[in-house]
Amino acid sequence: MRVVVVWREGMDYSRQIEEWLHDFEHRTGKQIESVDPDTPAGTGFCEAYGIVRYPTFIAIDDSSQMVQQWTGEENVPRFDDVAFYTLED
């Protein structure tokens, strides 16, 4: 399973996401994948998962199915909630 955050740099929420990513890695030793929705790969990713608002964190299982989503700067997930989806089987 993996967790991905889709966000844009230079937005009002950008510093919050940068700090969240840094603190999450520092506390858990795990990195969260970042996707820029303005790149060709990011556009395809957003279309595949129906993401239209940023930032969005999604947990994706091994069969590429979304199992959890947190959307909007007011709904940034807690570290424990995300860490659950990064546990190795």
mmCIF file of the C-alpha atoms, coordinates in Angstrom:
data_MODEL
# 
_entry.id   MODEL 
# 
loop_
_atom_site.group_PDB 
_atom_site.id 
_atom_site.type_symbol 
_atom_site.label_atom_id 
_atom_site.label_alt_id 
_atom_site.label_comp_id 
_atom_site.label_asym_id 
_atom_site.label_entity_id 
_atom_site.label_seq_id 
_atom_site.pdbx_PDB_ins_code 
_atom_site.Cartn_x 
_atom_site.Cartn_y 
_atom_site.Cartn_z 
_atom_site.occupancy 
_atom_site.B_iso_or_equiv 
_atom_site.pdbx_formal_charge 
_atom_site.auth_seq_id 
_atom_site.auth_comp_id 
_atom_site.auth_asym_id 
_atom_site.auth_atom_id 
_atom_site.pdbx_PDB_model_num 
ATOM 1  C CA . MET A 1 1  ? 0.000   0.000  0.000   1.00 0.00 ? 1  MET A CA 1 
ATOM 2  C CA . ARG A 1 2  ? 1.154   3.551  -0.605  1.00 0.00 ? 2  ARG A CA 1 
ATOM 3  C CA . VAL A 1 3  ? 0.075   7.077  0.218   1.00 0.00 ? 3  VAL A CA 1 
ATOM 4  C CA . VAL A 1 4  ? 0.287   9.931  -2.267  1.00 0.00 ? 4  VAL A CA 1 
ATOM 5  C CA . VAL A 1 5  ? -0.261  13.648 -1.771  1.00 0.00 ? 5  VAL A CA 1 
ATOM 6  C CA . VAL A 1 6  ? -1.350  15.736 -4.738  1.00 0.00 ? 6  VAL A CA 1 
ATOM 7  C CA . TRP A 1 7  ? -0.518  19.423 -4.322  1.00 0.00 ? 7  TRP A CA 1 
ATOM 8  C CA . ARG A 1 8  ? 0.859   22.510 -6.009  1.00 0.00 ? 8  ARG A CA 1 
ATOM 9  C CA . GLU A 1 9  ? 3.893   24.475 -4.883  1.00 0.00 ? 9  GLU A CA 1 
ATOM 10 C CA . GLY A 1 10 ? 3.452   28.207 -4.396  1.00 0.00 ? 10 GLY A CA 1 
ATOM 11 C CA . MET A 1 11 ? -0.092  28.005 -3.054  1.00 0.00 ? 11 MET A CA 1 
ATOM 12 C CA . ASP A 1 12 ? -1.388  29.295 0.287   1.00 0.00 ? 12 ASP A CA 1 
ATOM 13 C CA . TYR A 1 13 ? -1.308  25.750 1.701   1.00 0.00 ? 13 TYR A CA 1 
ATOM 14 C CA . SER A 1 14 ? 2.124   24.804 0.279   1.00 0.00 ? 14 SER A CA 1 
ATOM 15 C CA . ARG A 1 15 ? 4.159   25.557 3.401   1.00 0.00 ? 15 ARG A CA 1 
ATOM 16 C CA . GLN A 1 16 ? 1.734   23.499 5.495   1.00 0.00 ? 16 GLN A CA 1 
ATOM 17 C CA . ILE A 1 17 ? 2.191   20.497 3.188   1.00 0.00 ? 17 ILE A CA 1 
ATOM 18 C CA . GLU A 1 18 ? 5.984   20.886 3.004   1.00 0.00 ? 18 GLU A CA 1 
ATOM 19 C CA . GLU A 1 19 ? 6.184   20.950 6.809   1.00 0.00 ? 19 GLU A CA 1 
ATOM 20 C CA . TRP A 1 20 ? 3.780   18.010 7.105   1.00 0.00 ? 20 TRP A CA 1 
ATOM 21 C CA . LEU A 1 21 ? 5.869   15.923 4.682   1.00 0.00 ? 21 LEU A CA 1 
ATOM 22 C CA . HIS A 1 22 ? 9.111   16.825 6.482   1.00 0.00 ? 22 HIS A CA 1 
ATOM 23 C CA . ASP A 1 23 ? 7.677   16.089 9.940   1.00 0.00 ? 23 ASP A CA 1 
ATOM 24 C CA . PHE A 1 24 ? 6.053   12.833 8.785   1.00 0.00 ? 24 PHE A CA 1 
ATOM 25 C CA . GLU A 1 25 ? 9.348   11.561 7.387   1.00 0.00 ? 25 GLU A CA 1 
ATOM 26 C CA . HIS A 1 26 ? 11.228  12.669 10.516  1.00 0.00 ? 26 HIS A CA 1 
ATOM 27 C CA . ARG A 1 27 ? 8.765   10.938 12.866  1.00 0.00 ? 27 ARG A CA 1 
ATOM 28 C CA . THR A 1 28 ? 8.101   7.755  10.901  1.00 0.00 ? 28 THR A CA 1 
ATOM 29 C CA . GLY A 1 29 ? 11.157  7.314  8.683   1.00 0.00 ? 29 GLY A CA 1 
ATOM 30 C CA . LYS A 1 30 ? 8.822   6.918  5.701   1.00 0.00 ? 30 LYS A CA 1 
ATOM 31 C CA . GLN A 1 31 ? 8.353   9.166  2.694   1.00 0.00 ? 31 GLN A CA 1 
ATOM 32 C CA . ILE A 1 32 ? 5.061   10.060 1.096   1.00 0.00 ? 32 ILE A CA 1 
ATOM 33 C CA . GLU A 1 33 ? 4.987   10.323 -2.681  1.00 0.00 ? 33 GLU A CA 1 
ATOM 34 C CA . SER A 1 34 ? 4.164   13.809 -4.023  1.00 0.00 ? 34 SER A CA 1 
ATOM 35 C CA . VAL A 1 35 ? 2.351   14.436 -7.288  1.00 0.00 ? 35 VAL A CA 1 
ATOM 36 C CA . ASP A 1 36 ? 2.156   17.772 -9.091  1.00 0.00 ? 36 ASP A CA 1 
ATOM 37 C CA . PRO A 1 37 ? -1.235  17.963 -10.834 1.00 0.00 ? 37 PRO A CA 1 
ATOM 38 C CA . ASP A 1 38 ? 0.187   20.307 -13.472 1.00 0.00 ? 38 ASP A CA 1 
ATOM 39 C CA . THR A 1 39 ? 2.532   17.718 -14.989 1.00 0.00 ? 39 THR A CA 1 
ATOM 40 C CA . PRO A 1 40 ? 1.365   15.229 -17.632 1.00 0.00 ? 40 PRO A CA 1 
ATOM 41 C CA . ALA A 1 41 ? 1.816   12.313 -15.205 1.00 0.00 ? 41 ALA A CA 1 
ATOM 42 C CA . GLY A 1 42 ? 0.070   14.264 -12.454 1.00 0.00 ? 42 GLY A CA 1 
ATOM 43 C CA . THR A 1 43 ? -2.858  15.135 -14.698 1.00 0.00 ? 43 THR A CA 1 
ATOM 44 C CA . GLY A 1 44 ? -3.315  11.467 -15.569 1.00 0.00 ? 44 GLY A CA 1 
ATOM 45 C CA . PHE A 1 45 ? -3.064  10.482 -11.906 1.00 0.00 ? 45 PHE A CA 1 
ATOM 46 C CA . CYS A 1 46 ? -5.715  13.030 -10.932 1.00 0.00 ? 46 CYS A CA 1 
ATOM 47 C CA . GLU A 1 47 ? -8.028  11.894 -13.719 1.00 0.00 ? 47 GLU A CA 1 
ATOM 48 C CA . ALA A 1 48 ? -7.623  8.246  -12.727 1.00 0.00 ? 48 ALA A CA 1 
ATOM 49 C CA . TYR A 1 49 ? -8.598  8.935  -9.113  1.00 0.00 ? 49 TYR A CA 1 
ATOM 50 C CA . GLY A 1 50 ? -11.056 11.786 -9.655  1.00 0.00 ? 50 GLY A CA 1 
ATOM 51 C CA . ILE A 1 51 ? -8.948  14.369 -7.807  1.00 0.00 ? 51 ILE A CA 1 
ATOM 52 C CA . VAL A 1 52 ? -10.043 17.944 -8.467  1.00 0.00 ? 52 VAL A CA 1 
ATOM 53 C CA . ARG A 1 53 ? -9.140  19.719 -5.200  1.00 0.00 ? 53 ARG A CA 1 
ATOM 54 C CA . TYR A 1 54 ? -5.753  20.211 -3.600  1.00 0.00 ? 54 TYR A CA 1 
ATOM 55 C CA . PRO A 1 55 ? -4.114  19.213 -1.443  1.00 0.00 ? 55 PRO A CA 1 
ATOM 56 C CA . THR A 1 56 ? -5.418  15.653 -1.530  1.00 0.00 ? 56 THR A CA 1 
ATOM 57 C CA . PHE A 1 57 ? -3.873  12.702 0.277   1.00 0.00 ? 57 PHE A CA 1 
ATOM 58 C CA . ILE A 1 58 ? -4.917  9.252  -0.919  1.00 0.00 ? 58 ILE A CA 1 
ATOM 59 C CA . ALA A 1 59 ? -4.084  5.753  0.230   1.00 0.00 ? 59 ALA A CA 1 
ATOM 60 C CA . ILE A 1 60 ? -3.855  3.247  -2.622  1.00 0.00 ? 60 ILE A CA 1 
ATOM 61 C CA . ASP A 1 61 ? -3.780  -0.520 -2.184  1.00 0.00 ? 61 ASP A CA 1 
ATOM 62 C CA . ASP A 1 62 ? -1.588  -2.956 -4.116  1.00 0.00 ? 62 ASP A CA 1 
ATOM 63 C CA . SER A 1 63 ? -4.232  -3.341 -6.831  1.00 0.00 ? 63 SER A CA 1 
ATOM 64 C CA . SER A 1 64 ? -4.240  0.474  -7.400  1.00 0.00 ? 64 SER A CA 1 
ATOM 65 C CA . GLN A 1 65 ? -7.616  0.961  -5.735  1.00 0.00 ? 65 GLN A CA 1 
ATOM 66 C CA . MET A 1 66 ? -8.098  4.049  -3.564  1.00 0.00 ? 66 MET A CA 1 
ATOM 67 C CA . VAL A 1 67 ? -8.938  2.996  -0.016  1.00 0.00 ? 67 VAL A CA 1 
ATOM 68 C CA . GLN A 1 68 ? -8.878  6.362  1.794   1.00 0.00 ? 68 GLN A CA 1 
ATOM 69 C CA . GLN A 1 69 ? -8.867  10.025 0.852   1.00 0.00 ? 69 GLN A CA 1 
ATOM 70 C CA . TRP A 1 70 ? -8.344  13.300 2.707   1.00 0.00 ? 70 TRP A CA 1 
ATOM 71 C CA . THR A 1 71 ? -9.063  16.442 0.680   1.00 0.00 ? 71 THR A CA 1 
ATOM 72 C CA . GLY A 1 72 ? -8.486  20.131 1.332   1.00 0.00 ? 72 GLY A CA 1 
ATOM 73 C CA . GLU A 1 73 ? -6.118  22.087 3.532   1.00 0.00 ? 73 GLU A CA 1 
ATOM 74 C CA . GLU A 1 74 ? -8.620  21.932 6.379   1.00 0.00 ? 74 GLU A CA 1 
ATOM 75 C CA . ASN A 1 75 ? -8.594  18.128 6.213   1.00 0.00 ? 75 ASN A CA 1 
ATOM 76 C CA . VAL A 1 76 ? -4.860  17.279 6.288   1.00 0.00 ? 76 VAL A CA 1 
ATOM 77 C CA . PRO A 1 77 ? -4.627  13.843 7.915   1.00 0.00 ? 77 PRO A CA 1 
ATOM 78 C CA . ARG A 1 78 ? -2.972  13.001 11.208  1.00 0.00 ? 78 ARG A CA 1 
ATOM 79 C CA . PHE A 1 79 ? 0.382   11.210 10.992  1.00 0.00 ? 79 PHE A CA 1 
ATOM 80 C CA . ASP A 1 80 ? -1.031  8.084  12.669  1.00 0.00 ? 80 ASP A CA 1 
ATOM 81 C CA . ASP A 1 81 ? -3.834  7.839  10.115  1.00 0.00 ? 81 ASP A CA 1 
ATOM 82 C CA . VAL A 1 82 ? -1.382  7.966  7.213   1.00 0.00 ? 82 VAL A CA 1 
ATOM 83 C CA . ALA A 1 83 ? 1.239   5.758  8.883   1.00 0.00 ? 83 ALA A CA 1 
ATOM 84 C CA . PHE A 1 84 ? -1.382  2.983  9.120   1.00 0.00 ? 84 PHE A CA 1 
ATOM 85 C CA . TYR A 1 85 ? -1.460  2.818  5.316   1.00 0.00 ? 85 TYR A CA 1 
ATOM 86 C CA . THR A 1 86 ? 2.334   2.698  5.013   1.00 0.00 ? 86 THR A CA 1 
ATOM 87 C CA . LEU A 1 87 ? 2.764   -0.402 7.172   1.00 0.00 ? 87 LEU A CA 1 
ATOM 88 C CA . GLU A 1 88 ? 4.381   -3.281 5.349   1.00 0.00 ? 88 GLU A CA 1 
ATOM 89 C CA . ASP A 1 89 ? 2.563   -6.606 5.168   1.00 0.00 ? 89 ASP A CA 1 
# 
